Amino acid sequence: MNIYKINDIAELLDGNTYPGRGIIIGKTADGTKAATAYFIMGRSANSRNRIFTERDGAVFTEPFDASKVEDPSLIIYAAIREYENNLIVTNGDQTDTIYEGLQNGKCFNGSLKSREFEPDAPNLTPRISGMLTFEDGDFSYKMSILKSIDPEGSDCARYLFSYPSKAGLGHFIHTYVCDGNPIPTFQGEPERVAIDDDIDAFTDKLWNALDENNKISLYVRYIDLETGEEENRLVNKNR
């Protein structure tokens, strides 16, 4: 087993009908850009009734058809926000928790100490979070997963991963291993994945690899480390 293998994202997702929600952070192969991606999937009508929208540099999940919303509490949130030299991306309203924590002098991990997995038994969906921090023409990044320590949801296990940026290398964390009932929670370290130089190639590869029946939305952002210029791609199944 090669623990340093850098995987192709399409190969990791091939045949997996339900990895859930996923975050990817890394650096392009040519070393010039930071990259992050976030996707959502859904099995229920309530979960599938969503789109991504972008406003003032932030990305939000919103209802596609507001008249069909059943329970907005765990599906409507800011997924991506910027604070000073940090870019926050998460699968829930802990985006705001991290943002407000940074405002109050807390770190990424310290901000998340007030949160735990989602209260959606029996799945007890993990909260996954990431943050890129830009400094001196480069960046580092952190990823976190908060998940139940047992099937009963009696307590929360907290995992923090910190990475320097390396050309061509990204890390991929997602909420579930695969489909199931209950759905099995992601296990182990974030998976090592290759980051394409071209944002369109990476976006297409990722979107096409996601299960056609369950994918909902994808957002990808590349940031030029020299100029700070951003390239964004937003794909919604519900157009």
Long-range contacts (C-beta under 8 A, 24 or more apart in sequence): 4-192, 5-192, 6-168, 6-169, 6-192, 6-193, 6-194, 7-191, 7-192, 7-193, 7-194, 8-193, 8-194, 8-205, 9-172, 9-193, 9-194, 9-202, 9-205, 9-206, 9-209, 10-205, 10-206, 10-208, 10-209, 12-172, 12-191, 12-193, 12-209, 13-206, 13-209, 13-210, 14-209, 16-178, 16-211, 17-178, 17-179, 17-211, 17-213, 17-214, 18-43, 18-176, 18-178, 18-179, 18-183, 18-211, 18-214, 19-174, 19-175, 19-176, 19-177, 19-178, 20-125, 20-174, 20-175, 20-176, 20-183, 20-186, 21-91, 21-128, 21-174, 21-175, 22-128, 22-172, 22-173, 22-174, 22-175, 23-89, 23-90, 23-91, 23-128, 23-129, 23-130, 23-143, 23-172, 23-173, 23-174, 24-170, 24-171, 24-172, 24-193, 24-195, 24-206, 25-89, 25-130, 25-132, 25-141, 25-143, 25-163, 25-170, 25-171, 26-141, 26-165, 26-166, 26-168, 26-169, 26-170, 26-171, 26-193, 26-195, 27-139, 27-165, 27-166, 27-167, 27-168, 27-169, 27-170, 27-195, 28-167, 28-168, 28-195, 28-196, 28-197, 28-222, 29-167, 29-168, 29-194, 29-195, 29-196, 29-197, 30-167, 30-197, 31-167, 31-168, 32-197, 32-224, 32-225, 32-226, 33-197, 33-222, 33-223, 33-224, 33-225, 34-87, 34-132, 34-134, 34-139, 34-165, 34-222, 34-223, 34-225, 35-170, 35-195, 35-199, 35-202, 35-220, 35-221, 35-222, 35-223, 36-80, 36-87, 36-89, 36-130, 36-132, 36-220, 36-221, 37-202, 37-203, 37-206, 37-218, 37-219, 37-220, 37-221, 38-79, 38-80, 38-89, 38-91, 38-218, 38-219, 39-206, 39-207, 39-210, 39-215, 39-216, 39-217, 39-218, 39-219, 40-91, 40-216, 40-217, 41-210, 41-211, 41-214, 41-215, 41-216, 42-75, 42-214, 42-216, 43-179, 43-214, 45-70, 46-70, 46-71, 46-75, 47-75, 47-216, 48-216, 48-238, 49-238, 50-75, 50-76, 50-216, 50-217, 50-238, 51-216, 51-217, 51-236, 51-238, 52-79, 52-217, 52-218, 52-219, 52-234, 52-236, 54-219, 54-232, 54-234, 57-81, 57-82, 58-82, 59-219, 59-234, 61-217, 64-236, 64-238, 74-118, 74-120, 74-125, 79-219, 80-219, 80-221, 85-133, 85-134, 85-135, 86-131, 86-132, 86-133, 86-134, 87-131, 87-132, 87-134, 87-221, 87-223, 88-129, 88-130, 88-131, 89-129, 89-130, 89-131, 90-127, 90-128, 90-129, 90-130, 91-127, 91-128, 91-129, 91-175, 92-118, 92-127, 94-127, 94-129, 95-129, 98-129, 98-131, 108-142, 108-144, 108-160, 109-142, 109-144, 109-160, 112-144, 112-146, 112-158, 113-158, 115-146, 116-146, 116-156, 117-146, 117-147, 117-148, 117-153, 117-156, 119-153, 121-153, 122-151, 122-182, 123-182, 123-183, 124-148, 124-151, 124-153, 124-182, 124-185, 125-175, 125-176, 125-183, 125-185, 126-175, 126-185, 126-186, 128-173, 128-174, 128-175, 128-186, 130-173, 132-223, 134-223, 134-225, 137-225, 137-226, 138-165, 138-225, 139-165, 139-225, 140-164, 140-165, 141-165, 141-171, 143-171, 143-173, 143-190, 145-173, 145-186, 147-185, 147-186, 148-185, 151-182, 161-189, 161-190, 168-194, 168-195, 169-193, 169-194, 169-195, 170-194, 170-195, 199-231, 199-233, 200-233, 203-233, 203-235, 207-235
